[in-house]
Amino acid sequence: MPFEIIRNDITKLKVDAIVNAANKSLRHGGGVCGAIFLAAGKKQLKQECKNIGCCKTGESVITKGFNLPAKFIIHTVGPVWRGGKHGERDLLYACYKNSLELAKENQIESIAFPLISSGAYGYPKDQALRTAVTAIGDFLLENDMAVSLAVFDKDAYSLSEKLYSEIKTFIDDNYADSNYISRRTAGESQLLKESISFESTAFILEADEKPLSDNTMPLVTESLNAPPIQAKAMPAIPPRSLNDIINHMDETFSERLLRLIDERGCNDTYVYKRANIDRRVFSKIRSNKDYKPSKNTAIAFAVALELSLDDTRDLLMKAGFALSRSNKLDVIVEYFITEKNYNIFEINEALFAFDQSLLGA
């Protein structure tokens, strides 16, 4: 997956590079910084950092990974929170941007970040998360790289209270929390028995904080009030005639998806990046008209194409799926589509906060 949020020990990740939330002097510190120094080999890493000298806030430098599974360590210095009126957001954004650009210069294909500045440096966790996701999302819209955000502490991951409350209310109003769903349509009502499926959840790891036990779940308290990732507006799908609709009733998922992309006037790369889908997966879809995607992949493309709820259901049906009121992931996706928020990275933030699997491949 191009971008994922995970719960794991960042020092044990098998990626090309991990990012260290460093201090300006590049010295051995506490939290994740200390763990990285110990896992890499304190003596070796200290010497290489000493040779570099220092690193300014917002900038990044690179060293070998030494004893780590990762080949490289990218060290970046996050801002200390001073109320938010001293350029902290721009400096934190620069940490992610410069680290990713440095990784790109060194032909790094996979990288894992901690949540920079959100521990000892006091950056509010919801704002730190929003900036991280925005910076990473901006980069991935223009570049190919597998990026992970690893957070560990139960308080590390937080949506804004407003967004969390809105989604929670929507779930309470629409989610069937038993095995029976009561639906009412014009003129009739019926009971449909459905089994509830629970998706596997990826969890996080946070910078500057001590690890939690594996059975601790993320505590959600805060949100996504920051502006979404900037991207060109998705063109509207032109109206279709009745004959056109009838002629395409037998389309496969792949055929329907490719036709929708053409009707939007978009190129393939733009769409699969907006869907958080690896280009190799998209290549399989394009080359095989009978390709069967996962449900999350199908939903991701519906989001990327900014489909209405009805068109989303139609695309999912072509893949053999449906949106269900007995599935929290589906209800959360419905909330975002209803709100016309099609930012895949923001949707994944919310899905993670509610312990659901993420969209993408």
N, C-alpha and C positions, 0 to 999 in steps of 0.2 A: 504494500500500500504506500502511495507517495507520502501521506501524512497520517500518523496514528498517535494516539495517546495511550500510554502503557503504564502498568505498574511493574517495576522491576528494579533491580540493583543496577544502576548505570555502569558500574565498574565491571559488570559481568556480561554486558551486551556485546554480541558478536556483530559489530558494525565497523565500518572503515574508520570512523572517528567519533569520539565523545567530546562534549563540551564541558569545560571546567569553569564554574563560577568563581573566577580568580579575584585576588586583590591586586592593587596597582604594582606592588613590588614582586608579584609572582611567587610569593613565599608560601610554604606549607601552612594551611589554615585549618579551620574546623569544618564541620558538616560534610557536604559532598566534596569540597576541595580537599579536606584532609583524607577522606576515603580514597579519592583518586590518587593522591600522592602515595599512600600506603600500598594500594593495589598495583600501581605502576612500578614501584621501587623508589622509595623516598630519596635515597642518595643519588641515583641516576637522574631523576626528574629535577631535583633541586639544583644539580649542577647545570643541566641544560637551561633551566629557567634563569639561573644566575648569569649564564652567558648571554641571554637575551637582555636581561637588565630589568625592564619595567614595561608596563602596558597602561595606556591612558584609558579612562572611563569611556565605554562605548566602542573601543577598538579591540582587535583580536590578534593573537599570535599563535603559532603552531609548534608543537614539539612531537617527538616520537611517543608511542604508547608504551614502550618498554615491555613490562610484564603483563600489560592488559590484553584482553582479546582484541581490542581496537588497535589499529596500526598507528593512529595519531590521537593527540589530544589538542583540541583548540581551546586556548585560554582566552576568556573575555571578561572584562571588568564591568559589572553592572553598576548603576547609580544607587547611591544611598537616598532613600526617600526623605524629602524635606518639605512635604506638604503638597507637592505636585506643581508648584509654580516656578521651578528652577530647571526646567527642561528635562525632567526625569523621563518622561514618556519618550521623547526623541532619542535620548541616550540609550534607553532600554531597547527601543526599536533598532538602533544602530548595532547593539550587541548581536542580535540575531542576524541582521542583514550582513554585517561584516564577517561574522563567523561563517555564514553560508557562502558568501563570495570567496572567502579564503579556502573553504572546502572545495569549491568549484575550481579554483586555480590549481589545486593539488590533486585533481581528478578523483576526488572522493565521491563515492556513489551513495553511501549511506551514513547518516549522522544522527546522534541522539543528544538532545538538550535536557538539562534540568530546568526548572522554572527559576530563571535568573532573578536575583535581588529580592525574592519573596520571603527569605528567611531572616538572617541577621541584619540585612540591609533595610528591612522594614517596609518594602514596597507592598501596598495592599494586594492581596492575593488575586482578587477578581480582576483588578486592573493589570496586574502582571500577566495573568493568563490571557486577557484580551489582547494585550500588546504582542505577546508571543505568537498567538494564533494568527493575528493580522500580519505580522512580519513574515512568518513562515508561509502563510497563504499567498501573500504578494509575490514572494520569491518563486513559489511552485507554479504560479500562473505563467511564468516566463522560463522556467528551468525544469530539468528532470533530475530528481534526487529523492531517495527514500529518507524521510525525516521523521524522527520519533520525539515526542515530548514525554519525558520520564519524570513522574512526580511520586513522592512516597508518603508524605504525611497526610493524615486524615483531614486536616484543615487546608491542605494545599490547593484543592480544586474547588472553586466557588464561583457560581453564577451570581449576578446581581439579584438582590432580594426581589426586585420588581419582576424581572423575567421569570425567576424561579416560581414566584407566586402565580403568575399568569399561566404558566405551563401546568403547574400543579392543579389549578382550578379547572383548566381545560381537560386534564386527565380525569379529575374527579367527576366532571360532568359527562364524559364520554367513554371512559374505560369501564368494561365489565369485569369486576374483580372476582367473580365466581365463574363457575363453568357454564352458566346460562346467560344469554344475552337477550335482553328484551328490546325489541324494535317496534316502532309504531310508524306506519305509513298512512297515506290518505285513505281513509275508509276501512283500514284493517290493522290488526296487530298480531304478532306471532312470536313464539318462543323458539329460538334456535339454540340447540345444544352444541357448544364448541369447546374444545380443549384449549387451555391456555399454554402457550409456548413461551419459554423464557430464553432470551438470547444470552450467549456468553459475553462477558464484559471484560474489556481491557482496562487495567488500572494504571495508576501513576506513581512517580517518584519525585521528590522536591529538593531543590538546592537549599543548602544551609540549615537543614532540619535533620533530626534524628529519625532513623527508620522506625516503622511501626510493625507490629506483628502481622502476619499474613491474613488474619481473619478480621482486620480492621477495615471498615468500609469508608469511602470518602464522605466527608460531611459537607453538604451543600448549603451555603448561606448567602452567597453574593452573585453578580451578573454581566450581561453583554450590552451595556448601553453605548459602547463606543461605536462609531460608524463602521459599516461593513467594508470588506475588502473592495477596493475600487476596481471595477471591471466594466468593459463596455456593455451597454444595455443589450439584452437579448432581443433580436427582432421578433415581431409577432408572426405566428403561423397564419398564412393567408386562409381565407374561408374556403371550404371544400364543398363541392356539389354532392348531391345524393348519389349520383352515378359513381363518383370518385370514391365515396365511402364504401359503397357496395363492392366495387372492384378490388378494394384492398382488405376485405374481410378475412381472407385466408392468409394474410401476411404472417410470417414468423416474427419472433421478437427482433431478431437481427434486421430483417427487412423493414419492419416498422421503425426501428430506431434510426437506421440510415436514412429513411425517407424523411423523418422528422428533422434530422440534422440538415438535410438539403432544403427542406421547406423553410427552416430558420435562416438559411443563407450563411451558415457557420462552417468553419473548417473543423476537421476531426480533432486536431490537437486542442483547439480551444474548448471543445466540448468535453473530452476525456479529462482534461486538467480541471475544469470546473466540477466534474463529477468525482474528483479525487481517485481516478482510476489509472492504473498502470498502463502504459501504451501497449505492452505485450498482451494484456487482456483485451484491449480494444482491437488489436490486430487479429486476434482469434475471432472476435465477434464479426469483424468486417469480412474475414475470409471464409467463414462458415455460416451459411444462412440458417442452419438449424442449431446454432450455438444456444446452450441453456445456461443462462447466468444465475448467480445466487439472487435471492430476493433483495438483499442489500445493494447489490450491484445494479439491479433493475431500478430500484428506487433512486439510487444516486444519479442515474441518467435522467430520470424524470425531473429531479431537482435541477440538474445542470441545464436542462432545456426549458426550465420554468413552466412546466406543464400545470394546467389546472387540476383539481382533484379528479374530475371525470376523465381527463386525458391520462392522468397518472394511473388510475384504475385500469384504463384500457390498455396501456403499455404493459402493466404488470400481468394482466390477463394473458397477454401474448407469451409471457414467460411461465405461465401456469401458477401465478400467485394472485393474491387479493389483499387489499387493506382490511384489517380486522380490528374491531373494537375490543377484542380480547387480547390484543398485543400492544403493550405500552409503546414500543418503538413506532408502530404504525400510527398510534394516536398522537405521538409527539411530532411525527412527520406531517400529519394532517394539520396540526396546529401551525407549523411554520408555513405550509402551503396556503392555508387560510389567511395568514398574515402577510402573504406574498414576500416572505423572506426566503430567498433561494441560495443563501450563502452556505455552501456545504460544510465549511469549517465551523461556522457558528452552530449549525444544526448538530454537528458531531460533538461540540462542547456540551450542548444540552443533553444529548443522548448519553454521553459519558456521565454527566451529573446524575442522571436517573438510572444509572447502572445498566445501560443498554449497549449492544454492539454498535460499532460505528459504520457509517456509510462509505462505500468505496470497495475496491477489490484488493 
